Amino acid sequence: MSTNNELLEALNILEQEKNISKETLLEAIENSLVTACKNHFGKSENVKVNIDPETCEYHVFQEKTVVEKVEDPVEEISVVNAKMIDSKYEIGDIVNVEVQSKEFGRIATMNAKNVILQKIREEERKVLFDQYYSKEKDVVTGVVQRYIGRNVSINLGKVDAILTENEMVRGEVFKPTERIKLYVLEVKSTSKGPKILVSRTHPELVKRLFESEVTEVKEGIVEIKAIAREAGSRTKIAVWSNDPDVDPVGACVGMNGARVNAIVNELRGEKIDIITWNENPAMMIENALSPAKVISVIADAEEKSAKVVVPDYQLSLAIGKEGQNARLAARLTGFKIDIKSETQARESGDFLDYENEYEDDEYYEDDEYYENDGYAEESYEEGAYEEGSYGEEPYEEEPYEEGTGRERSCEE
């Protein structure tokens, strides 16, 4: 018999610091005592361990059969010795003979210690895996440690994660001890603990940042219906409100742009276009091409293609630098988008008077457009928000000369 207050205190500390249950630790101690008996006696099939979880008082017994003549002292006990324990024992009875653990040899003790340590390490890895597996597909904050080749080691608290070169935004450089937001791609269980892969380029990173920054998105009042991203450059998101009294774009922008600017800063200046989602494909495509103004959209829902006509001076803005605006709009809507200027459309015969020939879900014509740089006005008075582009720099319009054939066809 042994009572160990120090053992009880140690178990309580391990339970608090490593989040390993006391029952698991007691099970490890029980297994270690059985292992010690096996090393000491050569077998452990008849060994029984009883541990009181409240006091950590433990007893180790060998179950021995009462016989007239002992042939195997590990499993048998003579009737004379059995009656010395209790006079009621007869031949064939089972006697519990207590084993004193202090009698174990050095090797048996070391093996028992290793069993306990191994169990603690296994449980610690399991606890860490469960903790971070629950954060898979979510955003975490990490501290940059060091570069490992072209990858970056990120400390997430109790474990390190790997930010690979493929998941880094081109041009981003990190400094040691810098805190950054990361999207958890995958958590794997390995013999050395959980292996965590994270990303800075995944579109879901932007979505999760909006969920953490915008209360209406987190509560489900405002939904992010679609998202298209070119990491480090520009992101387009389409939002929708389940409450008619809540403006989805205004909620995501925040007062004086506070909410969206916080996300832009976290993404190091990546520009964000926030548009209103619309189930009408033509209206959705017109919104997706924001900040460019659109004259008309003819959308074919079955073919997933659309023809768009924009004012001559808006063609560069609609296409975007290196085709980025049209490319992101195509990804956001899932439509192949063919953009032409008004002049090009008239010359090719694609721009006619459709007043009596279109259906509401296939064709859209702007009543009017303004001769400006194509940006929706940004107003931060309550109820006066409009769709817009948020970030450090506006679109750069490329020079356009009529007749150069700069019409573009973009698809996902």
GULO-288349 format. One line per field, with one value per residue (C-alpha): x, y, z; residue number from 0; residue in three letters. Coordinates in nm, 2 decimals. Layout:
! residues N
east = c(X ...);
north = c(Y ...);
up = c(Z ...);
n = c(NUM ...);
res = c(ALA ...);
END
This chain:
! residues 412
east = c(0.00 0.12 -0.03 0.14 0.03 0.31 0.18 -0.17 -0.04 0.17 -0.14 -0.34 -0.07 -0.05 -0.43 -0.43 -0.12 -0.15 -0.52 -0.48 -0.75 -0.65 -0.82 -0.59 -0.29 -0.40 -0.45 -0.09 0.03 -0.17 -0.02 0.33 0.29 0.17 0.47 0.70 0.56 0.61 0.97 1.03 0.84 0.85 0.47 0.18 -0.13 -0.23 -0.14 -0.42 -0.38 -0.63 -0.59 -0.80 -0.84 -0.91 -0.60 -0.38 -0.34 -0.27 -0.24 -0.07 -0.18 -0.09 -0.37 -0.23 -0.39 -0.37 -0.19 -0.04 0.30 0.42 0.56 0.52 0.57 0.45 0.10 0.08 0.09 0.12 -0.18 0.05 0.13 -0.22 -0.36 -0.10 -0.28 -0.63 -0.71 -1.03 -0.83 -0.83 -0.67 -0.80 -0.89 -0.76 -0.55 -0.46 -0.10 0.01 0.32 0.55 0.66 0.97 1.10 1.11 1.46 1.61 1.53 1.17 1.14 1.29 1.05 0.76 0.87 0.90 0.55 0.41 0.61 0.51 0.14 0.17 0.34 0.07 -0.21 -0.05 -0.03 -0.39 -0.51 -0.32 -0.45 -0.81 -0.76 -0.63 -0.84 -1.14 -0.99 -0.95 -1.11 -1.09 -0.87 -0.60 -0.34 0.02 0.36 0.63 0.93 1.18 1.21 1.28 1.41 1.12 0.86 0.78 0.75 0.45 0.40 0.03 0.07 0.14 0.24 0.41 0.25 0.41 0.32 0.45 0.57 0.26 0.03 0.21 0.10 0.36 0.58 0.49 0.79 0.76 0.97 1.03 0.78 0.53 0.17 -0.04 -0.38 -0.38 -0.64 -0.60 -0.60 -0.54 -0.44 -0.27 -0.18 0.18 0.41 0.57 0.24 -0.01 0.12 -0.07 -0.08 -0.19 -0.26 -0.25 -0.39 -0.71 -1.04 -1.19 -0.94 -1.12 -1.46 -1.35 -1.20 -1.54 -1.71 -1.48 -1.51 -1.87 -2.13 -2.41 -2.21 -2.12 -2.49 -2.61 -2.80 -2.57 -2.45 -2.14 -2.29 -1.97 -1.61 -1.33 -0.98 -0.64 -0.43 -0.23 -0.41 -0.79 -1.09 -1.46 -1.73 -2.10 -2.32 -2.69 -2.90 -3.17 -3.32 -3.47 -3.38 -3.00 -2.79 -2.54 -2.28 -2.31 -2.28 -1.96 -1.81 -1.88 -1.89 -1.63 -1.51 -1.38 -1.47 -1.35 -1.04 -0.94 -0.95 -0.77 -0.49 -0.47 -0.43 -0.16 -0.35 -0.53 -0.82 -1.17 -1.48 -1.81 -2.12 -2.48 -2.57 -2.86 -3.03 -3.09 -2.78 -2.78 -2.80 -2.54 -2.30 -2.36 -2.28 -1.98 -1.82 -1.83 -1.68 -1.74 -2.07 -2.26 -2.51 -2.65 -2.61 -2.75 -2.71 -2.76 -2.82 -2.80 -2.48 -2.34 -2.23 -2.30 -2.25 -2.18 -2.18 -2.01 -1.96 -1.65 -1.46 -1.54 -1.40 -1.06 -1.22 -1.45 -1.17 -0.93 -0.55 -0.44 -0.80 -0.83 -1.17 -1.34 -1.16 -1.27 -1.63 -1.63 -1.51 -1.76 -2.06 -1.95 -2.03 -1.82 -1.83 -1.77 -1.71 -1.74 -1.75 -2.07 -1.89 -1.76 -2.11 -2.28 -2.03 -2.06 -2.44 -2.46 -2.60 -2.96 -3.29 -3.40 -3.69 -3.95 -3.74 -3.58 -3.69 -3.63 -3.39 -3.18 -3.13 -3.06 -3.01 -2.89 -3.13 -2.84 -2.47 -2.24 -1.93 -1.69 -1.41 -1.66 -1.65 -1.96 -1.97 -1.86 -2.10 -2.06 -2.38 -2.62 -2.83 -2.64 -2.37 -2.31 -2.11 -1.75 -1.39 -1.18 -0.81 -0.50 -0.52 -0.80 -0.81 -0.56 -0.73 -0.53 -0.51 -0.78 -0.80 -1.11 -1.07 -0.79 -1.01 -0.95 -1.27 -1.21 -1.39 -1.34 -1.44 -1.36);
north = c(0.00 0.35 0.69 0.97 1.33 1.44 1.21 1.35 1.71 1.62 1.47 1.78 2.00 1.79 1.80 2.18 2.26 1.99 1.94 1.57 1.41 1.26 0.93 0.90 0.96 0.70 0.45 0.52 0.46 0.14 0.01 0.11 -0.10 -0.40 -0.35 -0.34 -0.66 -0.83 -0.72 -0.82 -1.15 -1.25 -1.25 -1.02 -1.22 -1.25 -0.90 -0.67 -0.30 -0.09 0.29 0.54 0.84 1.07 0.99 0.82 0.53 0.22 -0.16 -0.41 -0.78 -1.11 -1.36 -1.69 -2.03 -2.23 -2.57 -2.84 -2.82 -2.50 -2.55 -2.19 -1.93 -1.65 -1.80 -2.05 -2.03 -2.32 -2.40 -2.33 -1.98 -1.91 -2.00 -1.76 -1.49 -1.61 -1.95 -1.99 -2.05 -2.41 -2.58 -2.44 -2.10 -1.77 -1.55 -1.19 -1.14 -0.78 -0.68 -0.41 -0.19 -0.08 -0.43 -0.38 -0.36 -0.06 -0.19 -0.26 0.09 0.26 0.07 0.17 0.54 0.52 0.38 0.68 0.94 0.78 0.79 1.15 1.24 1.05 1.22 1.56 1.51 1.40 1.70 1.94 1.77 1.79 2.15 2.26 2.02 2.22 2.53 2.37 2.60 2.89 3.19 3.19 3.45 3.34 3.48 3.46 3.27 3.22 3.13 2.76 2.78 2.95 2.85 3.03 2.87 3.03 2.98 2.94 2.91 2.55 2.43 2.56 2.58 2.59 2.86 2.73 2.94 2.84 2.97 3.31 3.62 3.72 4.00 3.96 3.96 3.88 3.98 3.76 3.82 3.98 3.88 3.78 3.63 3.28 3.05 2.69 2.46 2.12 1.96 1.62 1.39 1.27 1.09 1.42 1.60 1.78 1.92 2.23 2.39 2.75 2.99 3.37 3.33 3.13 3.32 3.19 3.40 3.71 3.56 3.47 3.81 3.97 3.73 3.84 4.21 4.24 4.14 4.11 3.86 3.66 3.65 3.54 3.86 3.94 3.66 3.64 3.47 3.46 3.56 3.58 3.67 3.74 3.74 4.05 4.25 4.25 4.07 4.09 3.98 3.96 4.01 3.98 4.08 3.86 4.16 4.43 4.69 4.61 4.73 4.45 4.67 4.94 4.68 4.54 4.89 5.02 5.37 5.58 5.25 5.13 4.76 4.71 4.92 4.69 4.40 4.58 4.67 4.30 4.20 4.47 4.70 4.44 4.62 4.49 4.54 4.49 4.44 4.34 3.99 3.95 3.63 3.79 3.70 4.02 4.24 4.03 4.06 4.44 4.46 4.24 4.47 4.75 5.02 5.03 5.15 4.92 5.01 4.66 4.29 4.00 3.68 3.32 3.12 2.78 2.86 3.05 3.33 3.70 3.99 4.32 4.67 4.95 5.32 5.38 5.56 5.28 4.99 5.01 5.03 4.74 4.52 4.63 4.63 4.32 4.20 4.17 4.33 4.12 3.81 3.85 3.93 3.60 3.40 3.57 3.51 3.18 3.33 3.38 3.75 3.92 4.29 4.54 4.92 5.09 5.17 4.82 4.67 4.90 4.82 4.45 4.47 4.34 4.66 4.71 4.84 4.56 4.74 4.49 4.19 4.10 3.92 4.06 3.78 3.80 4.17 4.48 4.84 5.13 5.42 5.66 5.68 5.96 6.07 6.03 5.79 5.51 5.50 5.49 5.77 5.66 5.82 5.72 5.87 5.61 5.45 5.61 5.35 5.24 4.97 5.06 4.96 4.98 4.98 5.18 5.25 5.30 5.11 5.22 5.27 5.16 5.38 5.30 5.40 5.33 5.06 4.88 4.58 4.58 4.40 4.11 3.78 3.66 3.34 3.15);
up = c(0.00 -0.08 -0.03 -0.23 -0.19 -0.42 -0.70 -0.65 -0.68 -0.99 -1.16 -1.08 -1.23 -1.55 -1.58 -1.57 -1.78 -2.05 -2.04 -1.99 -1.77 -1.44 -1.54 -1.84 -1.62 -1.36 -1.64 -1.75 -1.40 -1.38 -1.71 -1.59 -1.27 -1.47 -1.70 -1.40 -1.26 -1.59 -1.60 -1.24 -1.23 -1.59 -1.64 -1.56 -1.65 -1.29 -1.18 -1.06 -0.98 -0.77 -0.76 -0.56 -0.79 -0.49 -0.28 -0.54 -0.30 -0.49 -0.44 -0.66 -0.62 -0.77 -0.79 -0.68 -0.67 -0.34 -0.40 -0.19 -0.37 -0.54 -0.89 -1.02 -0.74 -0.96 -1.00 -0.70 -0.33 -0.08 0.14 0.45 0.34 0.23 0.58 0.73 0.53 0.62 0.78 0.56 0.24 0.11 -0.19 -0.52 -0.38 -0.53 -0.29 -0.36 -0.26 -0.24 -0.42 -0.28 -0.57 -0.38 -0.44 -0.82 -0.97 -1.15 -1.50 -1.41 -1.25 -1.56 -1.79 -1.58 -1.59 -1.97 -2.00 -1.81 -2.01 -2.34 -2.24 -2.14 -2.48 -2.67 -2.48 -2.52 -2.90 -2.91 -2.71 -2.93 -3.25 -3.13 -3.03 -3.36 -3.57 -3.45 -3.60 -3.95 -4.22 -3.98 -3.92 -3.65 -3.54 -3.55 -3.47 -3.74 -3.61 -3.90 -4.26 -4.34 -4.70 -4.88 -4.62 -4.30 -3.95 -3.76 -3.39 -3.31 -2.93 -2.84 -3.19 -3.50 -3.84 -4.19 -4.44 -4.77 -5.06 -5.26 -4.99 -4.95 -5.12 -5.38 -5.25 -4.89 -4.65 -4.29 -3.99 -3.68 -3.40 -3.65 -3.58 -3.89 -3.97 -4.13 -4.28 -4.15 -4.46 -4.30 -3.96 -3.98 -3.69 -3.69 -3.45 -3.37 -3.30 -3.52 -3.86 -3.95 -4.30 -4.33 -4.61 -4.68 -5.03 -4.98 -5.07 -4.74 -4.55 -4.67 -4.58 -4.23 -4.17 -4.26 -4.02 -3.74 -3.83 -3.93 -3.66 -3.92 -4.12 -3.81 -3.70 -4.05 -4.12 -4.41 -4.62 -4.84 -5.14 -5.36 -5.35 -5.61 -5.51 -5.67 -5.35 -5.29 -5.56 -5.55 -5.41 -5.51 -5.28 -5.34 -5.03 -4.95 -4.66 -4.51 -4.33 -4.56 -4.31 -4.32 -4.61 -4.68 -4.85 -4.58 -4.30 -4.45 -4.51 -4.16 -4.04 -4.23 -4.38 -4.05 -4.10 -4.45 -4.39 -4.10 -4.34 -4.61 -4.36 -4.25 -4.61 -4.65 -4.89 -5.10 -5.27 -5.20 -5.41 -5.23 -5.45 -5.39 -5.49 -5.73 -5.84 -6.18 -6.38 -6.59 -6.28 -6.10 -6.39 -6.41 -6.03 -6.06 -6.32 -6.07 -6.06 -6.43 -6.56 -6.79 -7.07 -7.13 -7.04 -7.24 -7.02 -7.13 -6.81 -6.99 -7.17 -6.87 -7.10 -7.13 -7.37 -7.20 -7.36 -7.18 -7.28 -7.49 -7.21 -6.96 -7.16 -6.99 -6.65 -6.72 -6.84 -6.57 -6.56 -6.74 -6.76 -6.38 -6.33 -6.60 -6.49 -6.13 -6.24 -6.44 -6.14 -5.91 -6.14 -6.30 -6.65 -6.95 -7.01 -7.35 -7.30 -7.59 -7.61 -7.74 -8.07 -8.12 -8.04 -8.29 -8.56 -8.51 -8.49 -8.13 -7.99 -8.12 -7.99 -7.77 -7.61 -7.72 -7.75 -7.42 -7.11 -6.76 -6.66 -6.98 -7.06 -6.87 -6.99 -6.78 -6.79 -6.76 -6.68 -6.57 -6.75 -6.46 -6.37 -6.31 -5.93 -5.72 -5.48 -5.13 -4.87 -4.50 -4.37 -4.23 -4.50 -4.78 -4.86 -5.21 -5.37 -5.41 -5.42 -5.10 -5.08 -5.14 -5.51 -5.76 -6.09 -6.35 -6.68 -6.98 -7.28 -7.53 -7.90 -8.09 -8.35 -8.18 -8.10 -7.73 -7.65 -7.42 -7.35 -6.99 -6.82 -6.51);
n = c(0 1 2 3 4 5 6 7 8 9 10 11 12 13 14 15 16 17 18 19 20 21 22 23 24 25 26 27 28 29 30 31 32 33 34 35 36 37 38 39 40 41 42 43 44 45 46 47 48 49 50 51 52 53 54 55 56 57 58 59 60 61 62 63 64 65 66 67 68 69 70 71 72 73 74 75 76 77 78 79 80 81 82 83 84 85 86 87 88 89 90 91 92 93 94 95 96 97 98 99 100 101 102 103 104 105 106 107 108 109 110 111 112 113 114 115 116 117 118 119 120 121 122 123 124 125 126 127 128 129 130 131 132 133 134 135 136 137 138 139 140 141 142 143 144 145 146 147 148 149 150 151 152 153 154 155 156 157 158 159 160 161 162 163 164 165 166 167 168 169 170 171 172 173 174 175 176 177 178 179 180 181 182 183 184 185 186 187 188 189 190 191 192 193 194 195 196 197 198 199 200 201 202 203 204 205 206 207 208 209 210 211 212 213 214 215 216 217 218 219 220 221 222 223 224 225 226 227 228 229 230 231 232 233 234 235 236 237 238 239 240 241 242 243 244 245 246 247 248 249 250 251 252 253 254 255 256 257 258 259 260 261 262 263 264 265 266 267 268 269 270 271 272 273 274 275 276 277 278 279 280 281 282 283 284 285 286 287 288 289 290 291 292 293 294 295 296 297 298 299 300 301 302 303 304 305 306 307 308 309 310 311 312 313 314 315 316 317 318 319 320 321 322 323 324 325 326 327 328 329 330 331 332 333 334 335 336 337 338 339 340 341 342 343 344 345 346 347 348 349 350 351 352 353 354 355 356 357 358 359 360 361 362 363 364 365 366 367 368 369 370 371 372 373 374 375 376 377 378 379 380 381 382 383 384 385 386 387 388 389 390 391 392 393 394 395 396 397 398 399 400 401 402 403 404 405 406 407 408 409 410 411);
res = c(MET SER THR ASN ASN GLU LEU LEU GLU ALA LEU ASN ILE LEU GLU GLN GLU LYS ASN ILE SER LYS GLU THR LEU LEU GLU ALA ILE GLU ASN SER LEU VAL THR ALA CYS LYS ASN HIS PHE GLY LYS SER GLU ASN VAL LYS VAL ASN ILE ASP PRO GLU THR CYS GLU TYR HIS VAL PHE GLN GLU LYS THR VAL VAL GLU LYS VAL GLU ASP PRO VAL GLU GLU ILE SER VAL VAL ASN ALA LYS MET ILE ASP SER LYS TYR GLU ILE GLY ASP ILE VAL ASN VAL GLU VAL GLN SER LYS GLU PHE GLY ARG ILE ALA THR MET ASN ALA LYS ASN VAL ILE LEU GLN LYS ILE ARG GLU GLU GLU ARG LYS VAL LEU PHE ASP GLN TYR TYR SER LYS GLU LYS ASP VAL VAL THR GLY VAL VAL GLN ARG TYR ILE GLY ARG ASN VAL SER ILE ASN LEU GLY LYS VAL ASP ALA ILE LEU THR GLU ASN GLU MET VAL ARG GLY GLU VAL PHE LYS PRO THR GLU ARG ILE LYS LEU TYR VAL LEU GLU VAL LYS SER THR SER LYS GLY PRO LYS ILE LEU VAL SER ARG THR HIS PRO GLU LEU VAL LYS ARG LEU PHE GLU SER GLU VAL THR GLU VAL LYS GLU GLY ILE VAL GLU ILE LYS ALA ILE ALA ARG GLU ALA GLY SER ARG THR LYS ILE ALA VAL TRP SER ASN ASP PRO ASP VAL ASP PRO VAL GLY ALA CYS VAL GLY MET ASN GLY ALA ARG VAL ASN ALA ILE VAL ASN GLU LEU ARG GLY GLU LYS ILE ASP ILE ILE THR TRP ASN GLU ASN PRO ALA MET MET ILE GLU ASN ALA LEU SER PRO ALA LYS VAL ILE SER VAL ILE ALA ASP ALA GLU GLU LYS SER ALA LYS VAL VAL VAL PRO ASP TYR GLN LEU SER LEU ALA ILE GLY LYS GLU GLY GLN ASN ALA ARG LEU ALA ALA ARG LEU THR GLY PHE LYS ILE ASP ILE LYS SER GLU THR GLN ALA ARG GLU SER GLY ASP PHE LEU ASP TYR GLU ASN GLU TYR GLU ASP ASP GLU TYR TYR GLU ASP ASP GLU TYR TYR GLU ASN ASP GLY TYR ALA GLU GLU SER TYR GLU GLU GLY ALA TYR GLU GLU GLY SER TYR GLY GLU GLU PRO TYR GLU GLU GLU PRO TYR GLU GLU GLY THR GLY ARG GLU ARG SER CYS GLU GLU);
END
